[in-house]
Amino acid sequence: RQLIQLIKKSFTTEGGSSQPNSLGFCKQQSVDEDSDSVCTICYAAAKSAVFRPCGHESCRGCILLHLVHQRKCFYCKAPIVSVEANPPVEVPPAPPAPPAQGPMAD
């Protein structure tokens, strides 16, 4: 019950409704719809959270709204043990430039 109360407080509501407004939250997090990182539930926000143990991703708003109603993954229906923020994507360092060659190398 505490988890559900925290989830409900995480959202804005429309007209005093006690139901979370996931789409309102998601629209505030707008991303490029053609991106691979867009939430496949609302298509309005970046994938920012992941179900554990299955690893399926969605935006925080959609995942939290889903947890109010179910404790199973959207996609594979596996029981949800936890939800984690997506780790930041690390870009590997660029390889070192090759040594200069030719008459101007000296």
Biopython code that builds the backbone (N, CA, C, O; Angstrom):
import numpy as np
from Bio.PDB.StructureBuilder import StructureBuilder

atoms = [
    (1, "ARG", "N", (0.820, -1.201, 0.000)),
    (1, "ARG", "CA", (0.000, 0.000, 0.000)),
    (1, "ARG", "C", (0.857, 1.255, 0.000)),
    (1, "ARG", "O", (0.511, 2.247, -0.643)),
    (2, "GLN", "N", (1.975, 1.217, 0.719)),
    (2, "GLN", "CA", (2.851, 2.385, 0.749)),
    (2, "GLN", "C", (3.415, 2.673, -0.634)),
    (2, "GLN", "O", (3.507, 3.832, -1.039)),
    (3, "LEU", "N", (3.794, 1.622, -1.362)),
    (3, "LEU", "CA", (4.323, 1.798, -2.710)),
    (3, "LEU", "C", (3.289, 2.470, -3.600)),
    (3, "LEU", "O", (3.619, 3.396, -4.340)),
    (4, "ILE", "N", (2.056, 2.021, -3.537)),
    (4, "ILE", "CA", (1.003, 2.595, -4.369)),
    (4, "ILE", "C", (0.766, 4.057, -4.004)),
    (4, "ILE", "O", (0.561, 4.882, -4.894)),
    (5, "GLN", "N", (0.791, 4.395, -2.718)),
    (5, "GLN", "CA", (0.613, 5.789, -2.299)),
    (5, "GLN", "C", (1.744, 6.661, -2.833)),
    (5, "GLN", "O", (1.500, 7.773, -3.301)),
    (6, "LEU", "N", (2.974, 6.169, -2.767)),
    (6, "LEU", "CA", (4.108, 6.931, -3.299)),
    (6, "LEU", "C", (3.988, 7.128, -4.803)),
    (6, "LEU", "O", (4.299, 8.198, -5.326)),
    (7, "ILE", "N", (3.537, 6.089, -5.493)),
    (7, "ILE", "CA", (3.376, 6.175, -6.941)),
    (7, "ILE", "C", (2.327, 7.221, -7.287)),
    (7, "ILE", "O", (2.537, 8.045, -8.177)),
    (8, "LYS", "N", (1.203, 7.190, -6.590)),
    (8, "LYS", "CA", (0.137, 8.150, -6.878)),
    (8, "LYS", "C", (0.592, 9.581, -6.644)),
    (8, "LYS", "O", (0.184, 10.485, -7.373)),
    (9, "LYS", "N", (1.428, 9.799, -5.642)),
    (9, "LYS", "CA", (1.935, 11.142, -5.366)),
    (9, "LYS", "C", (2.924, 11.600, -6.430)),
    (9, "LYS", "O", (3.189, 12.796, -6.544)),
    (10, "SER", "N", (3.474, 10.678, -7.208)),
    (10, "SER", "CA", (4.482, 11.007, -8.212)),
    (10, "SER", "C", (3.897, 11.662, -9.456)),
    (10, "SER", "O", (4.636, 12.215, -10.271)),
    (11, "PHE", "N", (2.591, 11.606, -9.608)),
    (11, "PHE", "CA", (1.954, 12.087, -10.821)),
    (11, "PHE", "C", (1.109, 13.317, -10.565)),
    (11, "PHE", "O", (0.670, 13.572, -9.444)),
    (12, "THR", "N", (0.889, 14.080, -11.635)),
    (12, "THR", "CA", (-0.101, 15.145, -11.581)),
    (12, "THR", "C", (-1.449, 14.507, -11.857)),
    (12, "THR", "O", (-1.519, 13.474, -12.522)),
    (13, "THR", "N", (-2.505, 15.098, -11.364)),
    (13, "THR", "CA", (-3.838, 14.561, -11.620)),
    (13, "THR", "C", (-4.669, 15.607, -12.329)),
    (13, "THR", "O", (-4.398, 16.803, -12.219)),
    (14, "GLU", "N", (-5.659, 15.170, -13.041)),
    (14, "GLU", "CA", (-6.563, 16.070, -13.745)),
    (14, "GLU", "C", (-7.879, 16.131, -12.997)),
    (14, "GLU", "O", (-8.447, 15.092, -12.658)),
    (15, "GLY", "N", (-8.371, 17.329, -12.735)),
    (15, "GLY", "CA", (-9.680, 17.498, -12.131)),
    (15, "GLY", "C", (-9.816, 16.871, -10.767)),
    (15, "GLY", "O", (-10.921, 16.486, -10.384)),
    (16, "GLY", "N", (-8.738, 16.753, -10.018)),
    (16, "GLY", "CA", (-8.820, 16.191, -8.676)),
    (16, "GLY", "C", (-8.967, 14.682, -8.651)),
    (16, "GLY", "O", (-9.221, 14.107, -7.593)),
    (17, "SER", "N", (-8.816, 14.039, -9.779)),
    (17, "SER", "CA", (-8.942, 12.589, -9.844)),
    (17, "SER", "C", (-7.849, 11.925, -9.024)),
    (17, "SER", "O", (-6.733, 12.434, -8.927)),
    (18, "SER", "N", (-8.181, 10.785, -8.436)),
    (18, "SER", "CA", (-7.176, 10.057, -7.664)),
    (18, "SER", "C", (-6.320, 9.171, -8.548)),
    (18, "SER", "O", (-5.358, 8.568, -8.071)),
    (19, "GLN", "N", (-6.655, 9.080, -9.838)),
    (19, "GLN", "CA", (-5.875, 8.257, -10.755)),
    (19, "GLN", "C", (-4.678, 9.042, -11.271)),
    (19, "GLN", "O", (-4.820, 10.208, -11.636)),
    (20, "PRO", "N", (-3.518, 8.434, -11.307)),
    (20, "PRO", "CA", (-2.341, 9.107, -11.857)),
    (20, "PRO", "C", (-2.552, 9.447, -13.323)),
    (20, "PRO", "O", (-3.239, 8.721, -14.042)),
    (21, "ASN", "N", (-1.971, 10.532, -13.759)),
    (21, "ASN", "CA", (-2.055, 10.954, -15.144)),
    (21, "ASN", "C", (-0.709, 10.716, -15.809)),
    (21, "ASN", "O", (0.112, 11.628, -15.899)),
    (22, "SER", "N", (-0.483, 9.503, -16.271)),
    (22, "SER", "CA", (0.802, 9.140, -16.852)),
    (22, "SER", "C", (1.104, 9.938, -18.107)),
    (22, "SER", "O", (2.230, 10.402, -18.286)),
    (23, "LEU", "N", (0.124, 10.106, -18.975)),
    (23, "LEU", "CA", (0.384, 10.786, -20.231)),
    (23, "LEU", "C", (0.786, 12.231, -19.999)),
    (23, "LEU", "O", (1.646, 12.749, -20.711)),
    (24, "GLY", "N", (0.185, 12.894, -19.019)),
    (24, "GLY", "CA", (0.577, 14.262, -18.688)),
    (24, "GLY", "C", (2.032, 14.326, -18.282)),
    (24, "GLY", "O", (2.758, 15.224, -18.709)),
    (25, "PHE", "N", (2.468, 13.388, -17.463)),
    (25, "PHE", "CA", (3.872, 13.329, -17.047)),
    (25, "PHE", "C", (4.756, 13.043, -18.247)),
    (25, "PHE", "O", (5.797, 13.678, -18.417)),
    (26, "CYS", "N", (4.357, 12.105, -19.070)),
    (26, "CYS", "CA", (5.175, 11.701, -20.208)),
    (26, "CYS", "C", (5.349, 12.827, -21.213)),
    (26, "CYS", "O", (6.436, 12.999, -21.765)),
    (27, "LYS", "N", (4.298, 13.596, -21.460)),
    (27, "LYS", "CA", (4.391, 14.683, -22.433)),
    (27, "LYS", "C", (5.392, 15.737, -21.996)),
    (27, "LYS", "O", (5.975, 16.423, -22.836)),
    (28, "GLN", "N", (5.599, 15.876, -20.695)),
    (28, "GLN", "CA", (6.586, 16.829, -20.201)),
    (28, "GLN", "C", (8.000, 16.360, -20.515)),
    (28, "GLN", "O", (8.931, 17.165, -20.489)),
    (29, "GLN", "N", (8.180, 15.087, -20.808)),
    (29, "GLN", "CA", (9.493, 14.495, -21.036)),
    (29, "GLN", "C", (9.732, 14.243, -22.526)),
    (29, "GLN", "O", (10.487, 13.335, -22.872)),
    (30, "SER", "N", (9.124, 15.005, -23.400)),
    (30, "SER", "CA", (9.113, 14.808, -24.840)),
    (30, "SER", "C", (10.494, 14.485, -25.433)),
    (30, "SER", "O", (11.497, 15.104, -25.077)),
    (31, "VAL", "N", (10.521, 13.500, -26.347)),
    (31, "VAL", "CA", (11.742, 13.103, -27.049)),
    (31, "VAL", "C", (11.429, 12.902, -28.526)),
    (31, "VAL", "O", (10.266, 12.924, -28.929)),
    (32, "ASP", "N", (12.458, 12.707, -29.321)),
    (32, "ASP", "CA", (12.312, 12.422, -30.741)),
    (32, "ASP", "C", (11.625, 11.075, -30.912)),
    (32, "ASP", "O", (12.139, 10.055, -30.454)),
    (33, "GLU", "N", (10.458, 11.062, -31.572)),
    (33, "GLU", "CA", (9.676, 9.835, -31.706)),
    (33, "GLU", "C", (10.362, 8.777, -32.556)),
    (33, "GLU", "O", (10.009, 7.601, -32.458)),
    (34, "ASP", "N", (11.323, 9.149, -33.381)),
    (34, "ASP", "CA", (12.014, 8.180, -34.228)),
    (34, "ASP", "C", (13.183, 7.519, -33.509)),
    (34, "ASP", "O", (13.817, 6.617, -34.057)),
    (35, "SER", "N", (13.467, 7.947, -32.318)),
    (35, "SER", "CA", (14.605, 7.438, -31.562)),
    (35, "SER", "C", (14.324, 6.044, -31.013)),
    (35, "SER", "O", (13.182, 5.714, -30.691)),
    (36, "ASP", "N", (15.378, 5.224, -30.908)),
    (36, "ASP", "CA", (15.245, 3.902, -30.286)),
    (36, "ASP", "C", (15.042, 4.009, -28.784)),
    (36, "ASP", "O", (14.666, 3.032, -28.136)),
    (37, "SER", "N", (15.287, 5.184, -28.228)),
    (37, "SER", "CA", (15.180, 5.339, -26.784)),
    (37, "SER", "C", (13.796, 5.806, -26.339)),
    (37, "SER", "O", (13.589, 6.054, -25.151)),
    (38, "VAL", "N", (12.843, 5.930, -27.269)),
    (38, "VAL", "CA", (11.508, 6.405, -26.911)),
    (38, "VAL", "C", (10.694, 5.273, -26.275)),
    (38, "VAL", "O", (10.810, 4.112, -26.668)),
    (39, "CYS", "N", (9.882, 5.628, -25.299)),
    (39, "CYS", "CA", (9.004, 4.663, -24.623)),
    (39, "CYS", "C", (8.024, 4.079, -25.634)),
    (39, "CYS", "O", (7.365, 4.827, -26.355)),
    (40, "THR", "N", (7.919, 2.765, -25.697)),
    (40, "THR", "CA", (7.031, 2.119, -26.652)),
    (40, "THR", "C", (5.601, 2.001, -26.134)),
    (40, "THR", "O", (4.748, 1.415, -26.800)),
    (41, "ILE", "N", (5.335, 2.548, -24.961)),
    (41, "ILE", "CA", (3.973, 2.575, -24.433)),
    (41, "ILE", "C", (3.310, 3.910, -24.795)),
    (41, "ILE", "O", (2.231, 3.919, -25.389)),
    (42, "CYS", "N", (3.943, 5.033, -24.445)),
    (42, "CYS", "CA", (3.334, 6.353, -24.664)),
    (42, "CYS", "C", (3.891, 7.085, -25.881)),
    (42, "CYS", "O", (3.259, 8.028, -26.358)),
    (43, "TYR", "N", (5.037, 6.690, -26.394)),
    (43, "TYR", "CA", (5.723, 7.359, -27.507)),
    (43, "TYR", "C", (5.915, 8.855, -27.258)),
    (43, "TYR", "O", (5.961, 9.644, -28.202)),
    (44, "ALA", "N", (6.027, 9.244, -25.986)),
    (44, "ALA", "CA", (6.153, 10.661, -25.654)),
    (44, "ALA", "C", (7.352, 10.963, -24.773)),
    (44, "ALA", "O", (7.688, 12.132, -24.582)),
    (45, "ALA", "N", (7.999, 9.952, -24.237)),
    (45, "ALA", "CA", (9.108, 10.178, -23.308)),
    (45, "ALA", "C", (10.212, 9.163, -23.568)),
    (45, "ALA", "O", (9.988, 8.126, -24.194)),
    (46, "ALA", "N", (11.392, 9.474, -23.085)),
    (46, "ALA", "CA", (12.527, 8.562, -23.220)),
    (46, "ALA", "C", (12.374, 7.389, -22.263)),
    (46, "ALA", "O", (11.787, 7.525, -21.190)),
    (47, "LYS", "N", (12.907, 6.238, -22.658)),
    (47, "LYS", "CA", (12.958, 5.090, -21.748)),
    (47, "LYS", "C", (13.881, 5.470, -20.605)),
    (47, "LYS", "O", (15.076, 5.687, -20.807)),
    (48, "SER", "N", (13.326, 5.549, -19.406)),
    (48, "SER", "CA", (14.122, 6.034, -18.282)),
    (48, "SER", "C", (14.146, 5.069, -17.110)),
    (48, "SER", "O", (14.789, 5.344, -16.098)),
    (49, "ALA", "N", (13.454, 3.943, -17.232)),
    (49, "ALA", "CA", (13.418, 2.972, -16.142)),
    (49, "ALA", "C", (13.336, 1.571, -16.736)),
    (49, "ALA", "O", (12.918, 1.383, -17.878)),
    (50, "VAL", "N", (13.740, 0.604, -15.938)),
    (50, "VAL", "CA", (13.789, -0.780, -16.411)),
    (50, "VAL", "C", (13.229, -1.717, -15.350)),
    (50, "VAL", "O", (13.510, -1.563, -14.161)),
    (51, "PHE", "N", (12.428, -2.698, -15.792)),
    (51, "PHE", "CA", (11.909, -3.727, -14.901)),
    (51, "PHE", "C", (13.022, -4.727, -14.604)),
    (51, "PHE", "O", (13.821, -5.049, -15.483)),
    (52, "ARG", "N", (13.072, -5.208, -13.390)),
    (52, "ARG", "CA", (13.978, -6.288, -13.015)),
    (52, "ARG", "C", (13.155, -7.454, -12.526)),
    (52, "ARG", "O", (12.216, -7.237, -11.760)),
    (53, "PRO", "N", (13.441, -8.653, -12.913)),
    (53, "PRO", "CA", (14.673, -9.127, -13.525)),
    (53, "PRO", "C", (14.652, -9.177, -15.049)),
    (53, "PRO", "O", (15.693, -9.453, -15.645)),
    (54, "CYS", "N", (13.516, -8.925, -15.716)),
    (54, "CYS", "CA", (13.447, -9.166, -17.162)),
    (54, "CYS", "C", (14.212, -8.147, -17.997)),
    (54, "CYS", "O", (14.674, -8.484, -19.086)),
    (55, "GLY", "N", (14.362, -6.907, -17.522)),
    (55, "GLY", "CA", (15.145, -5.916, -18.241)),
    (55, "GLY", "C", (14.388, -5.106, -19.276)),
    (55, "GLY", "O", (15.000, -4.315, -19.994)),
    (56, "HIS", "N", (13.071, -5.275, -19.379)),
    (56, "HIS", "CA", (12.321, -4.465, -20.333)),
    (56, "HIS", "C", (12.260, -3.017, -19.861)),
    (56, "HIS", "O", (12.190, -2.745, -18.662)),
    (57, "GLU", "N", (12.288, -2.087, -20.826)),
    (57, "GLU", "CA", (12.390, -0.662, -20.517)),
    (57, "GLU", "C", (11.133, 0.097, -20.925)),
    (57, "GLU", "O", (10.407, -0.302, -21.835)),
    (58, "SER", "N", (10.903, 1.193, -20.229)),
    (58, "SER", "CA", (9.822, 2.114, -20.536)),
    (58, "SER", "C", (10.149, 3.432, -19.853)),
    (58, "SER", "O", (11.177, 3.547, -19.186)),
    (59, "CYS", "N", (9.287, 4.424, -20.013)),
    (59, "CYS", "CA", (9.521, 5.670, -19.281)),
    (59, "CYS", "C", (9.020, 5.511, -17.848)),
    (59, "CYS", "O", (8.190, 4.650, -17.559)),
    (60, "ARG", "N", (9.525, 6.335, -16.979)),
    (60, "ARG", "CA", (9.180, 6.283, -15.560)),
    (60, "ARG", "C", (7.667, 6.422, -15.357)),
    (60, "ARG", "O", (7.078, 5.700, -14.552)),
    (61, "GLY", "N", (7.049, 7.341, -16.080)),
    (61, "GLY", "CA", (5.613, 7.571, -15.922)),
    (61, "GLY", "C", (4.789, 6.344, -16.248)),
    (61, "GLY", "O", (3.898, 5.975, -15.483)),
    (62, "CYS", "N", (5.071, 5.710, -17.366)),
    (62, "CYS", "CA", (4.309, 4.519, -17.756)),
    (62, "CYS", "C", (4.543, 3.362, -16.794)),
    (62, "CYS", "O", (3.602, 2.651, -16.442)),
    (63, "ILE", "N", (5.785, 3.168, -16.366)),
    (63, "ILE", "CA", (6.070, 2.081, -15.432)),
    (63, "ILE", "C", (5.364, 2.307, -14.104)),
    (63, "ILE", "O", (4.771, 1.378, -13.555)),
    (64, "LEU", "N", (5.418, 3.524, -13.582)),
    (64, "LEU", "CA", (4.783, 3.778, -12.292)),
    (64, "LEU", "C", (3.274, 3.624, -12.368)),
    (64, "LEU", "O", (2.663, 3.073, -11.453)),
    (65, "LEU", "N", (2.666, 4.102, -13.442)),
    (65, "LEU", "CA", (1.224, 3.930, -13.603)),
    (65, "LEU", "C", (0.874, 2.449, -13.692)),
    (65, "LEU", "O", (-0.111, 2.006, -13.102)),
    (66, "HIS", "N", (1.661, 1.697, -14.412)),
    (66, "HIS", "CA", (1.431, 0.260, -14.560)),
    (66, "HIS", "C", (1.500, -0.450, -13.207)),
    (66, "HIS", "O", (0.715, -1.361, -12.944)),
    (67, "LEU", "N", (2.440, -0.035, -12.345)),
    (67, "LEU", "CA", (2.594, -0.684, -11.039)),
    (67, "LEU", "C", (1.404, -0.449, -10.116)),
    (67, "LEU", "O", (1.189, -1.220, -9.181)),
    (68, "VAL", "N", (0.636, 0.593, -10.362)),
    (68, "VAL", "CA", (-0.571, 0.821, -9.562)),
    (68, "VAL", "C", (-1.558, -0.319, -9.788)),
    (68, "VAL", "O", (-2.288, -0.706, -8.876)),
    (69, "HIS", "N", (-1.577, -0.854, -11.011)),
    (69, "HIS", "CA", (-2.559, -1.860, -11.388)),
    (69, "HIS", "C", (-2.023, -3.287, -11.403)),
    (69, "HIS", "O", (-2.765, -4.224, -11.110)),
    (70, "GLN", "N", (-0.766, -3.466, -11.734)),
    (70, "GLN", "CA", (-0.189, -4.810, -11.872)),
    (70, "GLN", "C", (1.246, -4.833, -11.400)),
    (70, "GLN", "O", (1.915, -3.801, -11.354)),
    (71, "ARG", "N", (1.710, -6.004, -11.054)),
    (71, "ARG", "CA", (3.115, -6.201, -10.672)),
    (71, "ARG", "C", (3.801, -7.145, -11.657)),
    (71, "ARG", "O", (4.666, -7.932, -11.275)),
    (72, "LYS", "N", (3.407, -7.058, -12.931)),
    (72, "LYS", "CA", (4.009, -7.876, -13.979)),
    (72, "LYS", "C", (4.480, -6.968, -15.103)),
    (72, "LYS", "O", (3.929, -5.889, -15.318)),
    (73, "CYS", "N", (5.509, -7.419, -15.817)),
    (73, "CYS", "CA", (6.060, -6.663, -16.943)),
    (73, "CYS", "C", (4.997, -6.454, -18.022)),
    (73, "CYS", "O", (4.184, -7.343, -18.278)),
    (74, "PHE", "N", (5.005, -5.269, -18.658)),
    (74, "PHE", "CA", (4.109, -4.972, -19.779)),
    (74, "PHE", "C", (4.238, -6.014, -20.880)),
    (74, "PHE", "O", (3.246, -6.480, -21.440)),
    (75, "TYR", "N", (5.476, -6.364, -21.172)),
    (75, "TYR", "CA", (5.805, -7.105, -22.376)),
    (75, "TYR", "C", (5.785, -8.615, -22.202)),
    (75, "TYR", "O", (5.146, -9.323, -22.981)),
    (76, "CYS", "N", (6.483, -9.113, -21.181)),
    (76, "CYS", "CA", (6.637, -10.567, -21.045)),
    (76, "CYS", "C", (5.828, -11.154, -19.893)),
    (76, "CYS", "O", (5.795, -12.372, -19.722)),
    (77, "LYS", "N", (5.179, -10.310, -19.107)),
    (77, "LYS", "CA", (4.335, -10.725, -17.976)),
    (77, "LYS", "C", (5.114, -11.372, -16.835)),
    (77, "LYS", "O", (4.518, -12.013, -15.970)),
    (78, "ALA", "N", (6.434, -11.215, -16.821)),
    (78, "ALA", "CA", (7.251, -11.736, -15.712)),
    (78, "ALA", "C", (6.954, -10.927, -14.452)),
    (78, "ALA", "O", (6.721, -9.722, -14.543)),
    (79, "PRO", "N", (6.958, -11.564, -13.276)),
    (79, "PRO", "CA", (6.768, -10.816, -12.026)),
    (79, "PRO", "C", (7.872, -9.771, -11.860)),
    (79, "PRO", "O", (9.041, -10.043, -12.131)),
    (80, "ILE", "N", (7.488, -8.576, -11.414)),
    (80, "ILE", "CA", (8.443, -7.486, -11.223)),
    (80, "ILE", "C", (9.005, -7.555, -9.813)),
    (80, "ILE", "O", (8.255, -7.534, -8.837)),
    (81, "VAL", "N", (10.318, -7.638, -9.710)),
    (81, "VAL", "CA", (10.998, -7.645, -8.419)),
    (81, "VAL", "C", (11.368, -6.224, -8.025)),
    (81, "VAL", "O", (11.241, -5.844, -6.861)),
    (82, "SER", "N", (11.829, -5.433, -9.002)),
    (82, "SER", "CA", (12.190, -4.043, -8.740)),
    (82, "SER", "C", (12.166, -3.256, -10.040)),
    (82, "SER", "O", (12.108, -3.822, -11.132)),
    (83, "VAL", "N", (12.212, -1.936, -9.895)),
    (83, "VAL", "CA", (12.309, -1.031, -11.032)),
    (83, "VAL", "C", (13.508, -0.137, -10.767)),
    (83, "VAL", "O", (13.641, 0.437, -9.686)),
    (84, "GLU", "N", (14.374, -0.026, -11.756)),
    (84, "GLU", "CA", (15.590, 0.773, -11.603)),
    (84, "GLU", "C", (15.649, 1.838, -12.687)),
    (84, "GLU", "O", (15.115, 1.656, -13.781)),
    (85, "ALA", "N", (16.298, 2.940, -12.376)),
    (85, "ALA", "CA", (16.554, 3.960, -13.388)),
    (85, "ALA", "C", (17.529, 3.387, -14.401)),
    (85, "ALA", "O", (18.448, 2.650, -14.042)),
    (86, "ASN", "N", (17.328, 3.726, -15.665)),
    (86, "ASN", "CA", (18.272, 3.286, -16.690)),
    (86, "ASN", "C", (19.633, 3.892, -16.418)),
    (86, "ASN", "O", (19.732, 5.083, -16.120)),
    (87, "PRO", "N", (20.675, 3.100, -16.514)),
    (87, "PRO", "CA", (22.010, 3.677, -16.340)),
    (87, "PRO", "C", (22.318, 4.596, -17.511)),
    (87, "PRO", "O", (21.858, 4.354, -18.626)),
    (88, "PRO", "N", (23.087, 5.639, -17.271)),
    (88, "PRO", "CA", (23.459, 6.505, -18.388)),
    (88, "PRO", "C", (24.270, 5.726, -19.412)),
    (88, "PRO", "O", (25.046, 4.837, -19.063)),
    (89, "VAL", "N", (24.085, 6.063, -20.644)),
    (89, "VAL", "CA", (24.827, 5.398, -21.714)),
    (89, "VAL", "C", (26.237, 5.959, -21.732)),
    (89, "VAL", "O", (26.433, 7.170, -21.829)),
    (90, "GLU", "N", (27.216, 5.072, -21.638)),
    (90, "GLU", "CA", (28.610, 5.501, -21.661)),
    (90, "GLU", "C", (29.144, 5.395, -23.081)),
    (90, "GLU", "O", (29.020, 4.358, -23.732)),
    (91, "VAL", "N", (29.724, 6.460, -23.538)),
    (91, "VAL", "CA", (30.330, 6.470, -24.865)),
    (91, "VAL", "C", (31.794, 6.111, -24.698)),
    (91, "VAL", "O", (32.507, 6.773, -23.943)),
    (92, "PRO", "N", (32.263, 5.069, -25.392)),
    (92, "PRO", "CA", (33.672, 4.701, -25.251)),
    (92, "PRO", "C", (34.565, 5.812, -25.778)),
    (92, "PRO", "O", (34.180, 6.531, -26.700)),
    (93, "PRO", "N", (35.756, 5.963, -25.201)),
    (93, "PRO", "CA", (36.664, 7.008, -25.679)),
    (93, "PRO", "C", (37.093, 6.730, -27.115)),
    (93, "PRO", "O", (37.181, 5.579, -27.542)),
    (94, "ALA", "N", (37.356, 7.799, -27.844)),
    (94, "ALA", "CA", (37.808, 7.664, -29.228)),
    (94, "ALA", "C", (39.200, 7.044, -29.242)),
    (94, "ALA", "O", (40.009, 7.320, -28.356)),
    (95, "PRO", "N", (39.486, 6.215, -30.232)),
    (95, "PRO", "CA", (40.829, 5.635, -30.318)),
    (95, "PRO", "C", (41.844, 6.738, -30.596)),
    (95, "PRO", "O", (41.494, 7.766, -31.177)),
    (96, "PRO", "N", (43.090, 6.539, -30.189)),
    (96, "PRO", "CA", (44.107, 7.573, -30.438)),
    (96, "PRO", "C", (44.320, 7.760, -31.934)),
    (96, "PRO", "O", (44.197, 6.820, -32.720)),
    (97, "ALA", "N", (44.636, 8.978, -32.303)),
    (97, "ALA", "CA", (44.885, 9.289, -33.714)),
    (97, "ALA", "C", (46.171, 8.600, -34.155)),
    (97, "ALA", "O", (47.127, 8.519, -33.383)),
    (98, "PRO", "N", (46.203, 8.104, -35.387)),
    (98, "PRO", "CA", (47.431, 7.475, -35.880)),
    (98, "PRO", "C", (48.525, 8.529, -36.018)),
    (98, "PRO", "O", (48.232, 9.705, -36.233)),
    (99, "PRO", "N", (49.779, 8.113, -35.896)),
    (99, "PRO", "CA", (50.875, 9.082, -36.036)),
    (99, "PRO", "C", (50.879, 9.677, -37.442)),
    (99, "PRO", "O", (50.546, 9.011, -38.422)),
    (100, "ALA", "N", (51.260, 10.929, -37.507)),
    (100, "ALA", "CA", (51.317, 11.624, -38.799)),
    (100, "ALA", "C", (52.412, 11.006, -39.657)),
    (100, "ALA", "O", (53.456, 10.595, -39.151)),
    (101, "GLN", "N", (52.165, 10.947, -40.948)),
    (101, "GLN", "CA", (53.145, 10.395, -41.885)),
    (101, "GLN", "C", (53.353, 11.372, -43.027)),
    (101, "GLN", "O", (52.491, 12.204, -43.309)),
    (102, "GLY", "N", (54.471, 11.270, -43.664)),
    (102, "GLY", "CA", (54.737, 12.111, -44.821)),
    (102, "GLY", "C", (55.801, 13.146, -44.523)),
    (102, "GLY", "O", (56.377, 13.161, -43.435)),
    (103, "PRO", "N", (56.062, 14.020, -45.497)),
    (103, "PRO", "CA", (57.159, 14.986, -45.358)),
    (103, "PRO", "C", (56.905, 16.024, -44.265)),
    (103, "PRO", "O", (57.875, 16.583, -43.752)),
    (104, "MET", "N", (55.695, 16.306, -43.888)),
    (104, "MET", "CA", (55.395, 17.313, -42.877)),
    (104, "MET", "C", (55.404, 16.722, -41.467)),
    (104, "MET", "O", (55.174, 17.458, -40.508)),
    (105, "ALA", "N", (55.658, 15.435, -41.306)),
    (105, "ALA", "CA", (55.601, 14.767, -40.007)),
    (105, "ALA", "C", (56.747, 15.152, -39.098)),
    (105, "ALA", "O", (56.626, 15.000, -37.882)),
    (106, "ASP", "N", (57.858, 15.647, -39.632)),
    (106, "ASP", "CA", (59.020, 15.988, -38.798)),
    (106, "ASP", "C", (58.764, 17.237, -38.116)),
    (106, "ASP", "O", (59.611, 17.712, -37.360)),
]
sb = StructureBuilder()
sb.init_structure("model")
sb.init_model(0)
sb.init_chain("A")
sb.init_seg("    ")
for serial, (resi, resn, name, xyz) in enumerate(atoms, 1):
    if name == "N":
        sb.init_residue(resn, " ", resi, " ")
    sb.init_atom(name, np.array(xyz, "f"), 0.0, 1.0, " ", f" {name:<3s}", serial, name[0])
structure = sb.get_structure()
